[in-house]
């Protein structure tokens, strides 16, 4: 029988798939208190996105890399950059009773927003309480199938495949609770060429956009909000009723010492994610040039 201290030890991989690279980090320790013990960034031979995922190449990189002794672990979590994911706010609908009805609701929502291209994508939604809206995500099915196929051949249990926005949301929710920002709060995530901008009111998601990042990110954020106010009366009314509007900002590619001003919002910087932080010590980089 294993000693008690050894039985609660854990080792897990965080594998982030980005448009230009694969970032792998190995964590060890006890549940709730782990530290990074190894990490590597592997550059892809060419950039990939949701419309052009070379699944055979991605499978080869994942299989070759994770088969190494260096990356053997009990479990693994996959995080997908926002460029691979489409998001939507899923309004509460009391008429939905079954899983099948919920999937049909998700299908209708995403197709109405993004067209037939997302019809075959894998769609899920975050947990939500009674009467509350949720954040839904759609991911290309071939990408999910490729990840599942690779891990089915490995001695590593795949725990989850999670959109990057969801991991940032977990950090944001902690800050919202700690600083009592439940009344009205913005969440802005700028990473990998995508801008995700969302509004939460009374702890519920009210609005969410995931668009291509422009050169003037600050101006783009302000313009998106003003455009929505012009076309969405409920959105505009919510903003008019609150004087102070905090904005939680996650932007790992900009220095933490840089001052950021966005219109009249009170900007609160979120810490860089463990997967996307620029200040990772001793990161090893391998450029893959094989076809």
Secondary structure as UniProt FT lines:
FT   HELIX           4..7
FT   STRAND          9..17
FT   STRAND          21..30
FT   TURN            31..32
FT   STRAND          33..43
FT   TURN            50..51
FT   HELIX           55..66
FT   HELIX           69..71
FT   STRAND          75..80
FT   HELIX           82..84
FT   STRAND          85..90
FT   TURN            94..95
FT   HELIX           99..114
FT   HELIX           116..118
FT   TURN            119..120
FT   STRAND          122..125
FT   TURN            130..131
FT   STRAND          134..139
FT   HELIX           141..151
FT   TURN            152..153
FT   STRAND          157..163
FT   HELIX           164..178
FT   TURN            179..180
FT   STRAND          184..191
FT   TURN            192..193
FT   STRAND          194..201
FT   TURN            202..203
FT   STRAND          204..212
FT   HELIX           217..231
FT   HELIX           233..240
FT   STRAND          246..250
FT   TURN            252..253
FT   TURN            256..257
FT   TURN            263..264
FT   STRAND          266..269
FT   TURN            274..276
FT   TURN            278..279
FT   TURN            281..282
FT   STRAND          284..287
//
